Amino acid sequence: MFYENTNFAAIVPDSIMAILKNDITFKNPKLLENALLFITHLKLQNHIYKDTEEQNPAIGYHSDLLRAIFSSDYYIKSVERLIQLGIIEKSGFYSPGNRSYQFKLADKYFFERSIIYPYKYKGVIKKIINIKQKFYKNRYLKLKPYLHQQYDNLQCLFIDKEEADKWITEQEPIWVEENDKKPKNQQKNIMVKVNYYLDSVNKIHHGFLHNLSVSLSNSRFNTVLTSFPKALRKFLYIQDICSGMVLNKKIEIDGSNTQPLMLCLYLESNKYEIEPEVKQLCLSGLLYDTIAHDMNETREWVKQRIMDTLLFTKSNGAYTLKFKDGNDKIQEIRKFAKYCSTAYPKFFKALITEKQRLELLENHPVNWINPGGSELAKRIQKMESEIWIHTLLKEMPENMFYATIHDSIMIFDPSIEDVIKTRNKILEVGYRLHGIRLPLKLEFHNIEEQEKKLYLYEFNSNTYHPEIVNENSENNSHTQCLKTFKINDTVSQDEREHTITTVSSETFEKLFKTKRKS
């Protein structure tokens, strides 16, 4: 029989195999194979990521694994029957805007050890990973060949797990001490942070690098590095499969004030009037620093307020976790809104008006803290992705090891020529699409101080004029490019003025009512 020869059957408890063997639904070999793979993955989930089976993990209803191994018909039939047989359990949970589900093995089966062959773990895990890799590659790279290079680069990505774990262990008492100094209502559970860092290391260490996707809402290219803690990047390295060389030096070319800059371009493209100094501060890369100086706050605080006050707010769960007393969060928002409405009234007025209009276009009123902000964030993130992903990567050299992280690109073991060439290409793309010179900065990982000075000197002194390169280009102009991001129901400036004539910080506060919309 099929199930007697498959590696999956060797991992599945014999009590489950007995049930499946006698069930008419799983007489179909394809259904049985998929069911065994599903059960195996649930059983090995913790082992794959953490080398442990102490917990019984759950997997999301909409997970890519399920989409990879099941056709819709097989998926529905198999899952429904496994639930009826009591082999897996379904639990519901709320996520922003929709209801989703999770599945897990029934505890009595998860902890059953009657037939387990540890020597087959590695082979089964490898097979699961291969299925996922094939799925992701077919789904996301088939129509986007310019992403192939980065996909191949990620397959060569490794992490110094021993040093990374040691660093996390050393940081834990420092994080605890810093946390204890904060007001009680702003303290966090440090173990959540520690476990998140450890899990991030384990994913790369165990080779789970295939979980890439191109977001339909904002076109961002999400990879294992997208949410990887920045402090741990120094432990990453690339190993050239052909030569065996280990490359651990990394330089990031990072966009400065990217989302505020895209916000200015978006508002201008929709015929709003804003203060020229706002855009100029963004282009010079000094917006965050200027506001931080004016408000006597840190740069990181300003960056967070730009995100949660002007653009969007995180889900309610993250919001309440970060600020246990919601009033503290509201006070932070009010403080920043008051500053913006006073310092940049035209920009502030344009922002409020556009968010009020976008609120009407949102499919799900998920952003009850900041209506319209989520939709606006998607639009400017899509503009950002068009530069850094869907245009830049089409023109990147093939002989470089690199990985993109939203509005930055990390180059492994780069020469000065690689850095300058990439910087010039980014500037060229920015000018071609939006007629601007993007503000850029360098960040270093495992680079000696003397080398840093050399890179910085060449980066800052080696002038480049993208306007000259693009002078005779036939590519899309700024206006043509932004047509993609303009809303369909564009109205005239007079209609906008009629929509809202005066905007103050008090008006802005009305967008932050702490009452859910029905």
C-alpha positions, -999 to +999 in steps of 0.1 A: +000+000+000+010+036-006+011+047+030+035+018+039+062+032+017+060+069+022+083+088+046+053+107+058+037+075+071+068+067+091+063+099+111+025+097+115+014+078+147+001+043+140-033+050+156-039+077+129-027+054+102-052+027+114-080+053+111-070+065+076-065+030+064-101+020+072-117+053+061-133+053+026-124+089+020-087+082+020-088+052-003-079+079-029-041+078-029-038+115-037-061+125-008-041+102+015-007+115+005-019+151+011-035+142+044-003+126+056+018+156+045-006+179+064-004+158+096+033+154+093+039+191+090+017+198+121+036+172+140+071+185+130+064+222+131+082+229+163+110+204+155+116+222+122+119+256+137+131+250+173+145+214+175+118+206+200+084+191+203+073+205+236+044+224+221+015+214+199+016+241+172-012+254+149-012+263+113-033+289+096-062+280+074-048+303+047-012+291+051+009+287+020+016+251+029-020+242+025-023+261-008+009+243-020-002+207-012-039+208-019-061+216-048-092+234-036-112+202-040-087+180-021-082+207+005-119+209+015-125+172+014-094+162+034-096+189+061-133+184+067-129+146+070-098+149+093-119+172+116-148+147+116-125+119+125-111+140+154-075+138+141-072+176+138-089+204+157-101+237+144-101+269+164-113+304+153-095+337+159-101+372+147-076+390+125-081+425+111-109+427+086-117+390+083-122+358+102-097+331+098-090+297+113-061+276+127-057+238+127-036+216+150-033+179+158-054+166+186-031+165+217-035+128+221-020+123+186+006+150+188+023+135+218+020+099+207+054+083+201+045+048+190+060+050+155+086+077+151+118+074+132+141+103+141+165+093+113+138+102+088+131+136+102+157+152+080+144+136+048+108+145+056+116+181+065+136+184+033+106+171+013+083+196+030+107+224+022+110+213-014+073+214-018+071+249-004+100+261-025+084+248-057+051+264-047+066+298-039+088+298-070+059+290-093+035+314-076+056+345-072+085+342-096+069+328-128+057+362-140+085+382-123+118+369-136+137+399-122+131+384-087+149+351-096+184+365-087+173+374-052+155+341-048+188+323-057+208+345-034+185+336-004+192+299-010+228+307-002+220+326+030+232+313+063+235+326+099+261+321+126+236+306+150+260+301+179+271+337+179+236+350+172+221+330+202+250+342+224+244+378+215+206+375+223+215+359+256+238+388+265+212+414+254+184+400+275+195+415+309+201+448+291+166+448+276+152+439+310+170+468+327+159+493+300+123+480+302+123+485+340+132+521+336+101+528+316+068+539+331+047+509+342+021+515+315+048+513+287+066+482+299+066+452+276+070+414+280+107+411+273+105+373+267+082+380+238+111+400+222+137+373+231+116+345+216+110+365+185+148+370+180+155+334+187+128+322+162+141+346+136+175+330+139+161+295+138+141+300+106+173+310+087+194+283+104+169+256+094+167+268+058+132+283+058+141+310+033+115+302+007+085+320+023+086+349-002+056+367-016+046+398-035+019+416-017-012+423-038-021+454-017+012+473-017+034+453-042+061+448-015+084+418-020+084+399+014+112+375+022+126+360+054+147+392+058+116+415+057+109+412+094+143+400+105+157+421+134+181+446+122+205+440+151+210+404+139+220+412+103+256+412+113+255+374+118+242+367+083+265+355+056+264+342+021+282+310+010+290+308-027+278+273-036+304+271-065+335+283-047+325+277-011+336+312-001+320+327+029+310+364+025+299+381+057+306+418+049+275+437+041+266+472+031+230+485+029+220+514+007+190+527+025+164+553+015+161+581+040+126+594+049+112+573+020+076+570+031+071+607+039+087+616+006+063+592-013+035+608+007+045+643-006+047+630-042+013+613-038-004+644-025+012+666-052+000+641-079-035+645-067-034+683-069-030+691-033-010+721-022+017+715+005+045+735+019+077+733-003+098+729+028+082+696+038+092+680+005+126+697+006+133+682+041+123+648+028+146+652-003+175+662+020+169+633+043+165+656+073+127+655+080+129+631+110+159+649+125+143+684+121+110+674+138+129+655+165+149+687+172+117+709+172+098+686+195+128+676+217+122+639+210+143+611+196+145+604+158+130+569+164+100+585+182+093+608+153+096+579+128+070+559+148+046+590+150+049+595+112+038+559+108+010+556+133-003+592+133+000+604+097-002+571+079-017+542+097-020+524+130-011+488+137-038+463+145-057+466+177-038+437+192-004+453+187-017+487+197-029+474+231+002+453+237+025+483+231+004+508+252-015+490+279-034+522+286-049+534+254-049+570+266-011+571+265-012+563+229-038+589+222-017+615+240+013+607+218-009+610+187-024+643+198+010+658+206+023+650+171-008+660+153-008+694+170+028+700+160+021+690+123-011+712+121+009+742+134+042+737+116+029+725+082-008+735+080-012+730+042+004+696+043-017+686+073-049+698+056-042+679+025-034+647+045-067+649+064-088+656+033-073+627+014-077+603+043-113+612+047-119+604+010-100+572+011-120+561+042-150+557+019-130+534-005-118+510+022-133+475+018-131+467+055-132+494+082-102+477+100-084+509+109-107+522+135-080+542+152-070+561+120-097+558+092-083+561+057-048+557+069-044+520+059-055+527+023-031+557+021-002+536+034-009+509+008-007+535-020+026+551-009+041+517-002+032+507-037+051+537-050+081+528-029+080+492-042+078+504-078+112+520-073+131+496-051+117+463-063+099+463-096+121+487-115+155+486-098+157+448-097+151+446-135+184+464-140+206+449-113+239+432-123+238+394-123+271+389-105+261+405-072+248+389-040+220+412-028+187+412-009+161+440-008+142+450+024+114+474+013+133+507+008+169+494+011+191+469-006+218+448+012+249+439-008+271+411+004+309+415+002+306+446-020+334+463-038+333+501-039+324+498-076+294+477-067+282+502-041+286+532-065+270+514-094+240+504-073+236+539-058+237+554-093+211+529-105+188+538-076+192+575-083+185+569-120+153+549-113+141+576-088+146+604-113+131+584-141+099+576-122+094+607-101+118+634-113+136+636-080+170+627-065+163+601-038+180+607-004+203+577+004+225+566+032+249+537+040+247+512+068+275+488+075+278+452+089+311+436+097+331+464+080+363+478+095+363+515+104+390+523+079+370+506+051+338+525+062+356+558+057+367+548+023+332+537+013+316+568+027+341+591+010+335+575-024+298+574-018+295+611-010+321+625-033+316+605-064+289+628-079+262+614-102+236+633-122+206+611-129+189+640-148+216+638-175+214+601-178+176+602-181+175+633-203+168+614-235+151+584-219+119+571-233+107+557-200+077+568-181+077+603-167+068+612-131+032+621-142+027+590-162+041+568-134+018+582-108-013+575-128-011+540-113-014+553-078-041+580-083-076+572-071-102+567-097-127+592-084-103+622-086-121+654-079-112+690-085-094+714-062-126+733-056-145+702-046-117+694-021-119+729-006-156+724-003-151+691+015-130+706+043-123+743+047-104+744+079-084+717+096-070+718+131-055+692+155-089+690+171-104+679+138-076+654+134-084+639+169-119+630+156-102+604+134-090+586+165-122+578+183-118+547+204-150+532+193-152+504+168-172+509+136-199+484+130 
